[in-house]
Amino acid sequence: MTERPETEFLGLRGLINRAKADKNEERALEHAKRADQLKPGTEWVLKELLELYLKARHYDDAEMILNRMARGKAANGEKVARLHAVIGYERALSKLKAGNREGAKTLILAAHNRDPGFVPASVLTISFMEAGRKREKVIADAWRRSPHPDIAAAVQALIPNETPKDWYARATKRFAAIQPDHRETALVLARASIGASEWGQARKFLNQAAQADPSSSIYRLLADLDEKANADAVAARNWILKSADAPQDPLWICGSCGRQETSWSAHCPSCDSFDAFTWRKADRGADLQAVLEPEVVEEITASV
C-alpha cells in the first residue's frame, strides 16, 4: 500500500494509529509527517501532528501546526487562544532556561494577551514587566479573570522588603477595587491585615470568605488571628479542630486522572494529559474537557 502516493496516504492513517497503540509516538510522528508531505493541510493529519508534537514537548513545532490549523474566525476562538497561550508559556520557559530573557518576555506577553485568565502566564508576565500603567493593566486583567494566590504573591514580590502595613495598603488598593467580593480577594487581604496587625479588618475578611466559600485555610487563619490578636489558645484550638473537617482548599487538579498538585504544569505527571489541570476544590466535580478533544478541532476548522 505504501508503493504509490495515493495508496500510501491511505495506509498512513492506520500506521499512525498502530504506532500510537504501541506507544511508539516517535514512529507515529514520522508517519504523520510523511502524510503531511503527501497531502499538506489535511485536517486529520494536522490534528495528529499537533497532538504528537505536544506529547513530545516540541512546542515550536506545535505552534507552527496550530497556526496552520487555525485561520480566519477560528483563530480567535477561546479554546484556540488558550492553546496558543499554553504553548507560548512553555516556549517562554524554554527561552528563559536558555538564558534568552528578551525572547522569553516577548513570548510570555503574547501568551498573556491571548488568555489573560491563564494564571501561570499572568504570574510570569507580571514578573517581567517594568513598573507603570501597562503592568498595572496586566495585574488588573489577571485578577479580574482569575483571582489566584500565585498572582497575589507575584504582585507582592514586586516590592522587596516591603513593610506589612505597606503591603496591606497596596493589596487593598490593588485587589479590592477589582474583585471585592471574591474569596481570593478576602483571603489575600486577611493575610495582609494579620501581618499588619489590623485585627478587626482581618476578622471581617475571614468571616466574608467563610460565609461565601469555607475551607480549611480560612479556619487556620482564624486560629492564627485569635492567637495573635487575643492570645486565646482555646479559640485557636477550636478553629484548628474545625479546619480538619472543613472542605479542602483549591488545588490544581487533573481533569483526566484526578491528580492533585500545588503548581500547574502543562502535562499531568501521572497520565500525561495536556493542559488538564484546573484550579478547584477536590470535592467538586470536574468540568474540564481536554483541550484537544473533538470540539476544539471543530472550532479550529469550522471557519477554515
HELIX and SHEET records of a PDB file:
HELIX    1   1 PRO A    5  ALA A   21  1                                  17    
HELIX    2   2 GLU A   25  LEU A   38  1                                  14    
HELIX    3   3 GLU A   43  LYS A   55  1                                  13    
HELIX    4   4 TYR A   59  MET A   69  1                                  11    
HELIX    5   5 GLY A   72  ASN A   76  5                                   5    
HELIX    6   6 GLU A   78  LYS A   97  1                                  20    
HELIX    7   7 ARG A  101  ARG A  114  1                                  14    
HELIX    8   8 VAL A  119  PHE A  128  1                                  10    
HELIX    9   9 ARG A  133  ARG A  145  1                                  13    
HELIX   10  10 PRO A  149  GLN A  156  1                                   8    
HELIX   11  11 PRO A  164  PHE A  175  1                                  12    
HELIX   12  12 ARG A  183  GLY A  195  1                                  13    
HELIX   13  13 TRP A  199  ALA A  212  1                                  14    
HELIX   14  14 SER A  216  ASN A  230  1                                  15    
HELIX   15  15 ALA A  233  ASP A  245  1                                  13    
HELIX   16  16 PRO A  294  THR A  301  1                                   8    
SHEET    1   A 3 GLN A 260  GLU A 261  0                                        
SHEET    2   A 3 LEU A 251  CYS A 254 -1                                        
SHEET    3   A 3 PHE A 277  ARG A 280 -1                                        
END                                                                             
